[in-house]
């Protein structure tokens, strides 16, 4: 896009040709120039007198730096001088730098001394790019000095960036107000700065062999953004691309996996306690409508169904083969599946990479690729797809159909998903174990769920991503339509990362994940229970149409806590217009509080709840309701639950569909009331003011990032 | 303590005598000098030539500032010049400042121009004091510039401070590493800086009429800490003290309230649905062993008990009178209680300050004070004290005795406490409603619970504190022995606060509460449900003896999430010594992971859980265990629960009492398993990896602040 790729190509080829893994400063500046990134005026002097002349030309104080491919850490080598003024100082400085360079490394190739205009004024910021093992090229932005280095106030995005995304990075640091002129500081030219960030993101994308790139500092002032120092590291292997399937291929395979017409069970067994027996029982008991095909060389029938010696003996097509045999028998059976044209193999057995046996896993992946079989697992509990009553797992069947698809990388978390779903009667479309992710991973599933009308929302537990770019691409597509919740485990797995650049050293795993997951439109859940609650609540709630949230509460104490929770979850309490305020006041006692929260006070009859909730639903300026119920004799829990469900249903019949959540404070009857409300599309929770607001907050975070709030 | 109080007294009296609410800079410096707070060298010049001479004497660049009681915002008035060098600049600057002062205010009294040594080097920090409406004198500390002003990285403590507390403030800001020399910066003399903070805390304590005090900036270097600018505001009314009872009086009254020998019910009624009927029923049905005395002028008996026309007609002593009459009848009945010598009145009715009727509440408080009656409420549900089967409330009885006392300012939250306790069978010593807190408040209750052997832990919901100092004093005493959990609602109630000083402007309600609650040793719960879970879990867990936490998990996925939760809760995962590692390895499969988390892997039999848990309990270097259970056929939930309970009980018999918490991932049977574990002293939760770690983290936070971890 108007960039001078040829210059960059030439500089890189020259450096790589010499076997170098770093560019000199002038080379780095050449790259910047080619992509329109302003750098401080400078030139290279070959003699002290040339340096004096250059300094005079630049005007003001200058910095002097050695130019040598052999001296990487110039400051440590005493080869950087700043604030050098006047001919005498420049002459003396030139000599000192050369002397220090020779002392540092007598054999260093020295290409001269760089004379650079010293930038002052504006704000020192850091802009950089690095190569993340998960997401590839990422760019970083932060304010220089203490903020980025001690407080780690830095933000990341996957490159390349659109301009608005680069602009968003400036707002995304804690100290964003500084650039906006806080405390009378200079207001930085945000447009110029965002342009610089965007240009860098394009540069490293166009030339993947650039592994790390520091612009540190960049001086961001009212007049523009200029990089004072450039540092570029190269990796000739940086151009390698991971193996990817086309979207069409993914959809074809995933549809056969998730909606199979026939399922073979490799290792089906009549023996109680065997996995091959549990899977057969669950497929049958779950009510799966397709063909169930037991494969067992030693049995004529399994659980009353004809058994086959090999999957190849099965007449007709086989979409899915569920493996319940020990790991060592998998390769041979998988070859047979290949010969048969099976679309997907579900590898329940463990004993692969997770136990150190990576060779066996590689062998299996190799066989699958050869035959075009997609693999789910190994080391998983299996999977459920409730719209087809498919229960291909050794766990117990699950049959509460609904809108959320849940996936987990870990079997233990999968069991927690199952238990939680059952006890809360969460409506589920799918539960999928991903285990070792030898093949099928989160982006395959997102691609399927995106076009699966049975799925309204996706919740995923993951510890890592095999291919972060493919995930982000799939996530961006689906989150434009449906919310995706991610529980990313291993926040603290960072440890030390070997990094040659400043940006690389700042790029801790979790911060990069956190920023880029947000960039991809997914809602990150802070913990397991939050993921489960979001999964349960999000499909129940309609999408809000605006930011005006109103709290209606019978308990003033709950109102305060609900307000706290709104702030914690980034929700905006509506400034109630005076005419609406008056209408609310009409229903509540004189000592109740209108405003927001609207405190109807504790001793009120059902009609006060009913009138105020109806008003909140009907007024088009209100976009979401948070209800705080207080258990009293006057309005018992089930009375509140029934009236609320009725009023919400009435409104829905009139085409008014706003998210409503409720916090129930009371004796144990509130548990039944909460269930009744949930069954009627109101996300309600007993004994907590936090959960209902967190669930609403998650819905809002998704709706905002999908651009649905206008 | 070696301070020159006389000088301070003289300066303050002079200023107050002139009706001033601010000190001049030289006066402020005099206060600093009297308390050993170093300030930049300076003097006041009456002429340009005197200024030149002073500047020469100080050496280096100087700052010039007007000295005038009439010009408060000197910089705005153009009356501050910095970096003034040499005789010519000083002479010119002197003239300019005088001219600007006259232009700003032609009538301003001008006492000269201050010539001040300009401090450089080290770090600019802010030290200040302000008068908080809740806690009185508080001191603030933060790093200057962006950190404190944009990121609000500032910390508060109640004055006066011990030296170690002042030292702790330096570590308590996010940017603490800067003062410790991060990024090659100068290491500040922490001792000198803490000494300065402590001296300021003593100065404002000794002279309460000092309402605000800014030392901004203070230059903190390796050589010491010197204040460059001083600003002092006065409030002649600042010396007023709230009304307080002696500890002995509190204990006497609270013991009669919480463990009464007789309870009169004012307004006792036979009529179903009346509060006077509910309270009578609950007292009776709860099994209260003392005398229940119905008072009703229109009834001869209530619920089969002889009724009295007035409390004065009751023979013998009356410890407590529970009021169930409408608000307007309270004053007269309270007078009768006074005449009778009733110790405490429990005011259930609403209709007082909370509905705007502050006069009625004031009248009631007046009557109570006159007679020495302590008041609980008004506007409350009443209170429970389970060790005496006392249920003086209109809610339903609660009889699961145990170690936690819960209190709430709001009735709604009280109902949530009751419902949660009942559904989780939380063992409770007391539940107390505080409502309007016209008299009895949190510090009275803490004073009682401190010496109440039935109470092992206290959990309080509060929206404000009437007397923050009394609370902190009581909290410090009890938290040395028992944990206190506080849910402080209204985190965001701040709004704009009119503040004349920098420190005052920084002192947002919640930040002050947060820091000072921590200073007082209480554990702040982030939300209602957390408070309830801490209340349930803390009394169950023994106190840890050290920081070494070990995770033993059957699910690798849970292990990662539990580790995340440990970091989030400030828990330290033990670095397992190699000999202990070897012992763990002895029990787990070769592909399991020792280290920490210890991943015993999913398919293991009960004996693997049993062996590894026993090992963790027996090794004296391990201080706490977090268990991650994964539901499998090999080790079903109840098998795990029973073996864990047994192994923990065995250890306790051998005198080994370590906190053990558990996260259960599995199908719904894990709920029963979690209950079994809780009943046996293991805080266990299904479908969450966060809650068990949060409860353990709360126990640790308390144990650390109580100094129990060594």
Interface residues (C-beta under 8 A of the other chain):
Chain A: X143 X145 X146 X147 X149 X150 X151 X153 X174 X175 X177 X178 X182 X183 X273 X350 X354 X355 X356 X395 X396 X408 X409 X410 X411 X412 X413 X415 X416 X418 X419 X420 X422 X423 X461 X463 X487 X489 X490 X491 X492 X493 X526 X527 X528 X529 X530 X532 X553 X554 X555 X556 X557 X558 X560 X561 X563 X564 X565 X567 X568 X589 X591 X602 X603 X628 X630 X631 X633 X665 X666 X667 X668 X669 X670 X671 X686 X687 X688 X689 X690 X691
Chain B: X143 X145 X146 X147 X149 X150 X151 X153 X174 X175 X177 X178 X182 X183 X273 X350 X354 X355 X356 X395 X396 X408 X409 X410 X411 X412 X413 X415 X416 X418 X419 X420 X422 X423 X461 X463 X487 X489 X490 X491 X492 X493 X526 X527 X528 X529 X530 X532 X553 X554 X555 X556 X557 X558 X560 X561 X563 X564 X565 X567 X568 X589 X591 X602 X603 X628 X630 X631 X633 X665 X666 X667 X668 X669 X670 X671 X686 X687 X688 X689 X690 X691
